[in-house]
Amino acid sequence: DEKSASAVDLDGALVINSFSKYFSMTGWRIGWLVLPKNDASLSGAIERLQQNLFINAPHVSQIAAAASFDDVESTLEGHVAVYDQNRKTVLDALAKMGVDPDHIAPCRGAFYVYVDLGAHGVTDAPALCHKLLADTGVAITPGVDFEFDESIGKRRVR
């Protein structure tokens, strides 16, 4: 259970995140941006962009978002535990289906699994995704949304 690297630890990195993803506040349309320390020119440029591109989120959303930082450690530890269990469940199911672990992208630190099902005859991932949703109510995403080479994406799902 090795800790995943964080973009914040990289020199010059910009980190953009949302409360929708980070705190499961779906639909709130509020987020944050972390800039490299001591870069006044970048800070000013970002401030000018923000002033011209975005309208503020509703006040109540801002209050609730700020309050979510009050107990951030236990909240996020709970999310990590749930995501870890879900990931293990999916990986176990793929193993039972006979999916070769070499056809599964490393998913340490992610809450999703990206798998190549070409060896199982999948050549049209979008069609598979639509069928799975229609037949079972389970939603997965076709790899064509993540690959430059569509032929690779047509056999992969997330």
N, C-alpha and C positions, 0 to 999 in steps of 0.2 A: 504494500500500500504506500508506494512512493509518492511524495507530493509532486504535483505537476508544476512545471515552470509557469511563471506569470509574465505577461507582457510588461507589467510595471517595472520589472527588474531589468529590462533592456534599455540601454542608452538611447535616448531620442524617441522612445515609443510614445504613441498617443493611444490612450485606452478610451473607447467609447462603449458605454453599456446602458442598459435600460432596466428600470425596475420591473418591467414586464417579464423579462427573462430571469434576472438575478433574484428577485424576491417573489416571483410568481404573481405579480400584480398585472395580469393580462388586461390589455386595453387601456391602461392608465396613460400611456403616451408621455412618459416622463423618464428622463435618464440623466446621465452625467458624463463628463469628459475629464480625463486626467491627462495633463500636459507635462512634458519634461520640466524639471525644476530650473529656475533661473533663466528662462527663455522669454524675456519680455516682448520681443518682436512677435513671436508665435502667439503668445497670450493676447496681444493687441489685435492681431489678425483674426483670431478665433472669435474674440469679442465682437468685432465688426461684422463677421459673418452671422453670428448668432442674432445680432440686433436686426439684421436685414432679412434673414431667412425664416425665423421662427416666431411664433406667437407663444406667449407663456402658457404653460399648463394651468388648468384651473387651480385656484388657491387651495381648495380642500385637498387636491391631489398632491400639491407641494408639501402641505402639512403632514399628510399621511406618509409620503415618501421619506421625509426627514425623520419621522418617528420610527421608520423601519430600521434606522441605524442604531436605535437605542439598545436593541438586543441582538445585534447582528451576528455575533458568534454562534449562539445557540440556534438561531433561525437557520443560518447557512449550514451548520453542522447537520441539522435535520434534513435539509434539502440534499446534502451530499450523501447521507445515509440512504435516503430513498432512491436517489439516482444510482448509487452503487448497487443496491439490491435489484433494481430494474435492469441494469446492465448485465448483472450476473444471470438473471432469469432469461434474458434474451440470448446470451452466450450459451447457456445450458441448453436452451431449446434448439439453437442452431447446431450444437454438437449432436443432439439426439436426432436431428434431421440428416446428419451425415455431412454437414458443411465443413470442409477442410479449414482448420484454423488459419492456414496460410492465405486463405481467401477473405479474411476478415481484417480490416485495417485496425491498427492498434487503437484502442479506445480508452486508454488510461486518461482520466480526467474529463472525459466527455460523458454526456448523458444519452448518447445515441450510439448506434453501431452501424458501420458502413461495410457492406458485404458484397462480394462479387459472386453472383449465382450462375455465371456462365457455364460452369461445370455441371449444373443441374438443368441445363437446357433453356435458361432464361435468355431471350434475345430481344424482348420488348418490355423493359421494366415499367414504362408508363402503363401499359395494358395490365401487367401483373398488379400494379398498385391499385388501379381502378377496380379490377376484379376482386381483389382482397377486401377492399372497402365495401363493395356492393354485397359480397357474399358473407362477410364476417363482421363488418363494422370496424375492422382494424385498419388504421391509416399508416402507410409508409410512403416515403418519398423516392421517386426514381432518381437514379444516378445521373441522368441527363442534366439535372439541375446543378450538378457539381463538377462536371467534366468538360474540358475543352473538346475532347474527342467523343462525339456522340455515340460512336460504336462501342466505346468502353462503358459509357453511362447507361446504355440500353441493357446491360447485363448486371448493373449494380443498383442496390437500394440502400436507403438509410431509414 
